[in-house]
Amino acid sequence: MSDLLKLGIPAGSLQEATAELFRRAGYKIAFSSRSYYPSIDDDEIEIISRLIEVRRVRGTWLHEVYNATTKTLIVRDYSTGAFLDWDGNVRAGPSEMMEALMRGEPTDST
């Protein structure tokens, strides 16, 4: 059985910068104007993403991409984002989700 990771690539101005990070790490991401789904030239990567700092309405995540065979770190990146409700308003993250994230447990993102 193989694990499949669905990786979200930002659209717009951050799309090319994200693709460039992967290119520098030796992976080619291709975008098609006819699809929302980019392709990557290698399926042998492992991505670890974890919350490293949390505030009331904001969180900072650490993302690391490893070669799945050799376990060599390929690239490390940090991202910061705000928690939003369905209407796009900034809100504190749900307490149960926040506690699970701080413990490093997976959560349902819906």
Buried (B, 14 or more C-beta within 10 A) or exposed (E): EEEEEEBEBEEEEEBEEBBEBBEEBEBEBEBEEEEEEBEBEEEEBBEEEEBEEBEEBBBEBBBBBBBBEEEEEBBEEEEEEEBEEEEEEEBEBEEEBBEBBBEEEEBEEE
